[in-house]
Amino acid sequence: SQVIAALKKAGIADRDIQTSNLSLNPVYADMSNQRSVDPLEQQVPPIIGYQVYNTVTVKQRNLDQFGKVIDALVAAGANQVNGPSFQMEDQDAALDEARADAMKKARARADLYAKAAGLRVHRILTITEGGGYSPPPPVMYARADMAMAAPAPPVMAGEVQLGTGVTVVFELAP
């Protein structure tokens, strides 16, 4: 609750905050020092509590505020922060350009192979698309002692790459 409140206070919209994992696990008593009278008897350690993991995924639209949001999360009690993972807001135009380029390259290669075989490309039989966005690996941040607070970490977007590949089956003819 404190983390979500900190996100909202930092200007993150409700639509950009999503619970992406919630798990509840038992915590067992440490029975390593217990000795049983019967060495074949297995003792099941009692449950002494539960541990909850609540993972929240956040979409940060304002890169200039990223470091401040990380600081707010840590101050609110977040003990694991993963990211960033950069994406393009609207990928359609860039992917369409990659698709057109992939088809041009596929056709050029098909013409090359057909010519080398003494044939020509007659028609396309099938087109299958693959590829897309591959995010960079996440960066791990650990919770720091707030007494040793440092300036917000700089975050650089760099370049996001999109790509696609096509498998095209051409019919060749004499």
C-alpha positions as CSV (number, residue, x, y, z in Angstrom):
1,S,0.0,0.0,0.0
2,Q,2.8,2.4,0.8
3,V,4.6,1.6,-2.5
4,I,1.4,2.2,-4.5
5,A,0.7,5.4,-2.6
6,A,4.3,6.6,-3.3
7,L,3.9,5.8,-7.0
8,K,0.7,7.9,-7.1
9,K,2.3,10.7,-5.2
10,A,5.2,10.6,-7.7
11,G,2.6,11.2,-10.5
12,I,2.2,7.7,-11.9
13,A,-1.4,7.2,-13.2
14,D,-3.6,4.4,-11.9
15,R,-3.6,2.9,-15.5
16,D,0.2,2.6,-15.3
17,I,0.3,0.6,-12.0
18,Q,-0.5,-3.1,-12.2
19,T,-0.2,-6.0,-9.8
20,S,1.7,-8.6,-11.8
21,N,2.3,-11.2,-9.2
22,L,1.0,-11.9,-5.7
23,S,2.1,-15.0,-3.8
24,L,1.8,-16.2,-0.2
25,N,4.3,-18.8,1.1
26,P,4.5,-20.5,4.5
27,V,7.6,-19.8,6.8
28,Y,8.6,-22.9,8.8
29,A,10.3,-23.0,12.1
30,D,14.0,-23.9,12.1
31,M,14.2,-27.5,13.3
32,S,17.9,-28.1,12.7
33,N,18.7,-28.1,16.4
34,Q,15.9,-30.4,17.3
35,R,16.9,-34.0,18.0
36,S,14.3,-36.8,17.8
37,V,14.3,-39.8,20.1
38,D,13.7,-42.0,17.1
39,P,16.3,-41.3,14.3
40,L,13.8,-42.6,11.7
41,E,11.1,-40.2,12.8
42,Q,10.7,-37.2,10.5
43,Q,9.5,-34.1,12.2
44,V,7.5,-31.7,10.1
45,P,8.4,-28.2,11.1
46,P,5.5,-26.1,12.2
47,I,4.5,-23.0,10.2
48,I,5.4,-19.9,12.2
49,G,4.1,-17.4,9.7
50,Y,3.6,-16.5,6.1
51,Q,5.6,-14.4,3.6
52,V,3.9,-12.4,1.0
53,Y,5.4,-11.3,-2.3
54,N,3.6,-8.5,-4.1
55,T,5.0,-7.6,-7.5
56,V,3.9,-4.3,-9.1
57,T,4.6,-3.4,-12.7
58,V,4.9,0.3,-13.4
59,K,4.9,2.1,-16.7
60,Q,6.9,5.3,-16.3
61,R,6.1,7.6,-19.2
62,N,8.4,10.5,-18.0
63,L,12.0,9.4,-18.3
64,D,13.2,12.5,-16.5
65,Q,11.4,11.4,-13.4
66,F,12.6,7.8,-13.4
67,G,15.3,8.3,-10.8
68,K,13.0,10.2,-8.4
69,V,10.4,7.4,-8.7
70,I,13.0,4.8,-7.8
71,D,14.0,6.8,-4.8
72,A,10.3,7.1,-3.8
73,L,9.8,3.4,-4.1
74,V,12.8,2.6,-1.9
75,A,11.7,5.2,0.7
76,A,8.2,3.6,0.7
77,G,9.7,0.1,1.5
78,A,10.2,-1.5,-1.9
79,N,13.0,-4.0,-1.4
80,Q,13.5,-5.2,-5.0
81,V,13.3,-2.9,-8.0
82,N,13.8,-4.3,-11.5
83,G,14.2,-2.3,-14.6
84,P,14.0,-0.2,-16.6
85,S,12.7,-2.0,-19.7
86,F,12.3,0.4,-22.5
87,Q,9.6,0.2,-25.2
88,M,8.3,2.3,-27.9
89,E,4.8,3.8,-27.2
90,D,3.6,3.3,-30.8
91,Q,5.5,0.5,-32.6
92,D,3.2,0.0,-35.6
93,A,4.9,2.4,-38.0
94,A,8.4,1.1,-37.2
95,L,7.4,-2.5,-37.4
96,D,5.6,-1.9,-40.7
97,E,8.9,-0.4,-42.1
98,A,10.8,-3.5,-40.8
99,R,8.2,-5.8,-42.5
100,A,8.5,-4.0,-45.8
101,D,12.3,-4.2,-45.6
102,A,12.2,-7.9,-44.7
103,M,10.0,-8.6,-47.7
104,K,12.3,-6.7,-50.1
105,K,15.3,-8.7,-48.8
106,A,13.4,-12.0,-49.0
107,R,12.4,-11.2,-52.6
108,A,16.0,-10.1,-53.6
109,R,17.4,-13.4,-52.1
110,A,14.7,-15.4,-53.9
111,D,15.6,-13.8,-57.2
112,L,19.3,-14.5,-56.5
113,Y,18.7,-18.2,-55.8
114,A,16.3,-18.5,-58.7
115,K,18.8,-17.0,-61.2
116,A,21.6,-19.2,-59.8
117,A,19.4,-22.2,-60.5
118,G,18.4,-21.0,-64.0
119,L,14.9,-20.3,-62.9
120,R,12.7,-17.3,-62.1
121,V,10.4,-16.4,-59.1
122,H,6.9,-17.3,-60.2
123,R,4.8,-16.4,-57.1
124,I,4.7,-16.4,-53.3
125,L,3.2,-19.4,-51.7
126,T,3.3,-18.5,-48.0
127,I,4.6,-15.7,-45.7
128,T,5.2,-16.2,-42.0
129,E,6.3,-13.4,-39.7
130,G,8.5,-13.7,-36.6
131,G,10.4,-11.2,-34.4
132,G,9.3,-8.1,-32.7
133,Y,10.5,-6.2,-29.7
134,S,13.2,-7.6,-27.5
135,P,13.7,-5.6,-24.3
136,P,17.2,-5.2,-22.8
137,P,17.8,-7.3,-19.7
138,P,16.5,-5.6,-16.5
139,V,18.8,-3.8,-14.1
140,M,18.6,-4.8,-10.5
141,Y,18.5,-2.2,-7.7
142,A,18.8,-3.1,-4.1
143,R,17.3,-1.3,-1.2
144,A,19.8,1.2,0.3
145,D,20.1,2.6,3.7
146,M,18.2,5.9,3.5
147,A,20.7,7.6,5.8
148,M,23.2,7.1,3.0
149,A,20.9,8.5,0.3
150,A,22.5,9.5,-3.0
151,P,21.2,11.5,-5.8
152,A,18.6,9.9,-8.0
153,P,20.3,7.5,-10.5
154,P,20.5,8.8,-14.1
155,V,18.5,6.9,-16.6
156,M,19.3,7.0,-20.3
157,A,16.8,5.6,-22.8
158,G,19.4,5.0,-25.5
159,E,18.0,3.4,-28.6
160,V,15.1,0.9,-28.8
161,Q,15.4,-1.6,-31.6
162,L,12.5,-3.3,-33.3
163,G,12.8,-6.0,-35.9
164,T,10.9,-8.6,-37.6
165,G,11.8,-11.5,-39.8
166,V,9.8,-13.2,-42.5
167,T,9.9,-16.7,-43.9
168,V,8.7,-16.6,-47.5
169,V,8.1,-19.7,-49.6
170,F,8.4,-18.8,-53.3
171,E,7.4,-21.0,-56.3
172,L,10.1,-21.0,-58.9
173,A,9.4,-21.6,-62.6
174,P,11.6,-22.1,-65.7
